[in-house]
Amino acid sequence: MANPLTALIIDDEPLARQELQYLLEAAGEVSVLAQGSNGIEAVSLIRTHKPDVIFLDVRMPGLDGFAVLKKVLALDRKFHMPQVVFATAFDQYAVKAFEVNAVDYLLKPFDAKRVVKTLEKVRARLASDGPSSEAVVSQGGNGAEFGSDAAAKLDALLRMVEEQAAQASGLSTQGAHNLAKSGKVVVRAQNRLLLADQKDVCFAAIEDGRISVVTKTVEGDSNCRTLEELMDQLDQEQFWRAHRSFVVNIQHIREVVPWFKSSYQLRMDDRKQTEIPVSRSQTKRLRELFNL
């Protein structure tokens, strides 16, 4: 019996990771070494485990799937890149993965038969010792250089991902701007794109490159890459950057809690009554807001 394929699963949706691991294990002869929930984790896991294949979500907050590959090679130009299978909920651009020579792509929700076929492609690619996913970053195929042509393709793909994701939610770039003006915020939860009223958003937070948006009824991810980008879409009269990692809706502050050394925390009115620190640079603004 041949040695099992070693694999990593990188996806910011826990249910998607669990589903894919189940399907891979059901297919047989696959050993999932680890799972990652964001692009930053992906870079570390890829370099640590050096698997045969990575199942990589295209669209993740902070560091997209394509950007992960660029980052790995930027850290070590001689790194031998594993085979890459992109995962995506947006079939409008999934086929574009082949422009960077990914071995295959999987559409969400995952299909068991398609997973088996993908594994066959991975094994065939490894057995033939043909051009692997190293070509993602080096058109020479040896993984030793970050080819300018490949880099340009990756950059173009990243731009295309943003455009297509907006279109998949019924938006164009201009439409996204109009959405912000209409008082809506896109929240991605359980592979669905929800439109939340800005007034219902309690706060947004960034951790490990992932931006979460919390309302009283929904918690999900923003389609923005940075809090600055999210703030551009929000009502500046209503939302406040209380901390470098948090944007809060002033109307959803339930309590201002004095903290040590003349600092403060905000207790929000979401279901968890989340406590959010106020940075020292924003203490003056806090006092102005509430006449403290």
PEMOPE-V552094 format. One record per helix or strand of 3 or more residues. SS is the DSSP state (H for helix, E for strand). FROM is the first residue (numbers start at 1). TO is the last residue. If there is no record, write none. Layout:
ss & from & to
SS & FROM & TO
SS & FROM & TO
//
This chain:
ss & from & to
E & 5 & 10
H & 14 & 27
E & 30 & 36
H & 39 & 49
E & 53 & 57
H & 65 & 75
E & 83 & 88
H & 91 & 100
E & 104 & 107
H & 112 & 128
H & 133 & 136
H & 148 & 168
H & 173 & 181
E & 184 & 189
E & 192 & 197
H & 198 & 200
E & 201 & 207
E & 210 & 215
E & 219 & 222
H & 227 & 233
E & 239 & 243
E & 246 & 249
H & 250 & 252
E & 253 & 258
H & 260 & 262
E & 264 & 268
E & 275 & 277
H & 280 & 290
//
